[in-house]
Amino acid sequence: MSEQPAFSFEEVLPRFVKATPVRRASGPSKGAEDHRLKHRDRLRARFTEGGPDAVPDYELLEMVLYGAILRGDTKPLAKRLIAHFGDLNRVLAAPPARLKEIEGVGDKVVFQLKLIEAVGHRMARAKVMQKPILSSWDALLEYCQTAMAHRDIEQFRVLYLDRKNVLIADEAQAEGTVDHVPVYPREVVKRALELNATALILVHNHPSGDPTPSQSDIEMTFAIRDAAEIFNITIHDHLVIGKARELSFRSEGYL
């Protein structure tokens, strides 16, 4: 048997490296990434020059998502969110668990959406706090719509007013289910006394979208009214917030 030629490691390695093709990591090409960056720049410029009316809801949401998705195309996710929830307001108001059901939504996206929602609520609230309600009624309705119209469960809030009908406190008293929220008149009146409030506006939402009050809504309102009257506290109104409109107990003749 002939003797096999011997090769050293140093001789074989350079030949193997030279002959083996290099596999590059998969991912978007430089051209695709450049296109996305230019798209973001164009979208920002359109918004800057034309204001919010220059872009549709899905493009506003697309730009909001830039804060959570630093690179890549956010348009498909923005469109999926709008298609699933119906509009921008419902996307921002959706519970984190429901948001995460959408492909592409993780903790960073949820954080970004909830952050924008909180900013919107604070801005709307600032227009009514420490202001006379009668002179800022439209702003109050806007705030209630912003804060409550798209919730998946019922929430009961109380707006506390001083002797000049200035809004001194806005507090969520209870949360319930899709069609019920437990309310305790004694706790509502107790809190009013703690704040030295002389009048109240009750507010709760109907996740169904229809603000027509139920019989239990009416009975609950009367119970709070009767308890408050003992301490000379007035119930100015009870607002029921639906998806697209609100109902006023005062305007409908219930109070």
C-alpha positions in Angstrom: 0.0 0.0 0.0 1.4 3.4 -1.0 1.9 5.9 1.7 -0.7 8.8 1.7 0.7 12.3 1.4 0.6 14.2 4.7 -1.0 17.6 5.0 -0.5 20.0 7.8 -3.4 21.9 9.4 -1.9 25.2 8.4 -1.9 24.0 4.7 -5.5 22.7 4.6 -7.3 25.6 6.5 -6.6 28.3 3.9 -7.8 26.1 1.1 -11.0 25.3 3.0 -11.8 28.9 3.9 -11.2 30.0 0.3 -13.4 27.3 -1.1 -16.3 27.6 1.3 -19.0 30.2 0.3 -19.8 32.8 2.9 -23.5 32.8 3.9 -24.7 36.3 4.7 -27.4 37.0 7.3 -30.8 37.3 5.7 -32.6 40.6 6.0 -33.8 43.6 4.1 -31.5 44.8 1.4 -29.8 48.2 1.7 -32.1 49.5 -1.1 -35.2 48.3 0.8 -34.0 49.9 4.0 -33.2 53.2 2.2 -36.8 53.2 0.7 -38.3 52.8 4.1 -36.2 55.6 5.6 -37.2 57.9 2.7 -40.9 56.9 3.2 -40.6 58.0 6.9 -39.0 61.2 5.9 -41.7 61.9 3.3 -44.5 61.1 5.8 -43.0 63.4 8.5 -42.6 66.2 5.9 -46.3 65.8 4.8 -47.5 65.9 8.4 -45.2 68.9 9.3 -46.3 70.9 6.3 -50.0 70.0 6.1 -50.8 69.2 9.8 -52.9 66.2 11.0 -55.5 66.7 8.2 -52.9 65.9 5.6 -52.6 62.3 6.7 -55.3 59.6 7.3 -55.6 57.7 10.6 -53.5 54.8 9.6 -50.6 57.0 8.7 -50.9 58.9 12.0 -50.7 55.5 13.7 -47.8 54.5 11.4 -45.9 57.5 12.8 -46.9 56.8 16.4 -45.4 53.3 15.9 -42.0 54.8 15.0 -41.4 55.2 18.7 -41.7 51.4 19.2 -40.3 50.1 15.9 -37.2 52.0 15.2 -36.5 50.3 11.9 -38.7 48.6 9.4 -42.1 49.3 7.8 -44.8 50.2 10.3 -47.5 50.6 7.7 -48.7 47.0 7.6 -49.1 46.9 11.4 -50.9 50.2 11.4 -53.4 49.0 8.8 -53.9 45.7 10.7 -54.7 47.5 13.9 -57.1 49.9 12.2 -58.8 47.1 10.4 -59.2 45.0 13.5 -60.4 47.7 16.0 -62.2 50.0 13.5 -60.6 53.4 14.0 -57.6 55.2 15.7 -59.5 55.9 18.9 -60.4 52.3 19.4 -56.8 51.2 18.8 -55.5 53.6 21.4 -58.2 52.6 23.9 -57.9 48.8 23.4 -56.8 46.8 26.4 -53.2 45.6 26.2 -54.3 41.9 26.1 -56.4 42.6 23.0 -53.7 44.6 21.3 -51.3 41.7 21.8 -53.6 39.4 19.8 -52.5 41.3 16.7 -49.5 40.0 14.8 -46.5 42.3 15.4 -47.7 43.8 18.6 -45.4 43.4 21.6 -44.7 45.2 24.8 -43.0 48.1 23.1 -45.9 48.7 20.8 -48.4 48.5 23.7 -46.4 50.9 25.7 -46.3 53.4 22.8 -50.0 53.2 22.2 -50.9 53.5 25.9 -48.5 56.5 26.2 -50.3 58.3 23.4 -53.7 57.5 24.9 -52.6 58.9 28.3 -51.3 62.1 26.7 -54.7 62.6 24.9 -56.6 62.1 28.1 -54.4 64.5 30.0 -54.8 67.2 27.3 -58.6 66.8 27.2 -58.8 66.8 31.0 -56.7 70.0 31.3 -59.4 71.8 29.4 -62.0 71.3 32.1 -60.2 70.9 35.4 -60.5 74.0 37.7 -62.8 75.7 35.2 -66.5 76.5 35.5 -68.5 73.6 34.0 -71.2 75.8 32.5 -68.6 77.7 30.4 -66.7 74.6 29.3 -69.6 72.1 28.8 -68.5 71.1 25.3 -64.9 70.5 26.5 -66.3 68.4 29.3 -68.3 66.2 26.8 -65.2 65.9 24.6 -63.2 64.8 27.6 -65.8 62.2 28.7 -65.9 60.9 25.1 -62.1 60.7 24.9 -61.7 59.0 28.3 -64.7 56.6 28.2 -66.3 56.0 24.9 -64.2 53.1 23.7 -63.7 51.2 26.9 -64.6 47.5 26.8 -66.1 47.5 30.3 -68.3 49.9 32.2 -66.7 52.6 34.3 -68.4 55.0 36.7 -66.9 58.4 37.3 -67.9 61.3 39.5 -67.1 65.0 38.7 -67.0 67.0 41.9 -67.9 70.7 41.8 -67.5 73.6 44.3 -70.0 76.4 45.0 -69.1 78.2 41.8 -69.6 75.0 39.7 -65.8 74.8 39.2 -64.6 71.2 38.6 -62.4 70.4 41.5 -62.0 66.7 41.1 -62.6 63.9 38.6 -62.4 60.4 40.0 -63.2 56.9 38.7 -65.4 55.3 41.4 -65.8 51.8 40.1 -65.3 49.5 37.1 -67.5 46.5 36.3 -68.4 44.3 33.4 -69.6 44.9 29.8 -73.0 45.8 31.0 -72.8 46.5 34.8 -70.8 48.5 37.2 -71.4 48.5 41.0 -72.0 51.9 42.5 -72.4 52.7 46.2 -74.3 56.0 46.9 -72.8 56.3 50.4 -69.3 56.2 49.1 -70.1 58.9 46.4 -71.6 61.2 49.0 -68.8 60.5 51.5 -66.1 61.5 49.0 -68.1 64.7 48.1 -68.1 65.7 51.8 -64.3 65.0 52.0 -63.8 67.4 49.0 -66.3 70.0 50.2 -68.1 69.6 46.9 -71.6 71.0 46.7 -72.6 69.5 43.3 -71.9 66.4 41.3 -72.0 65.2 37.7 -72.2 61.4 37.3 -70.7 59.8 34.3 -70.6 56.2 33.0 -70.1 54.5 29.7 -72.0 51.9 27.8 -69.6 49.6 25.9 -72.5 48.5 23.7 -72.3 52.0 22.2 -76.0 52.8 22.9 -76.2 55.4 25.6 -79.9 54.7 26.4 -80.1 54.3 30.2 -81.2 51.1 31.7 -83.7 50.8 34.5 -80.8 50.1 36.9 -79.0 53.3 35.7 -82.1 55.3 36.5 -82.6 53.7 39.9 -78.9 54.1 40.8 -79.1 57.8 39.8 -82.1 58.4 42.0 -80.4 56.6 44.9 -77.4 58.9 44.7 -79.6 62.0 44.3 -81.6 61.1 47.4 -78.5 60.4 49.5 -76.8 63.6 48.3 -79.9 65.8 49.1 -79.6 65.0 52.8 -76.3 67.0 52.7 -77.5 69.7 50.3 -75.4 68.3 47.5 -76.9 68.7 44.1 -76.8 66.2 41.2 -76.4 68.4 38.1 -76.5 65.6 35.6 -75.8 62.0 34.8 -74.1 61.5 31.5 -74.1 58.1 29.7 -71.3 57.9 27.2 -71.9 55.8 24.1 -69.5 55.2 21.1 -70.7 58.1 19.0 -72.8 60.2 21.3 -73.8 60.8 24.9 -77.1 61.1 26.7 -77.8 63.6 29.4 -80.3 62.7 32.2 -81.0 66.4 32.7 -81.8 67.0 29.0 -84.0 63.8 28.8 -86.0 64.8 31.8 -84.9 62.2 34.3 -83.4 64.8 36.6 
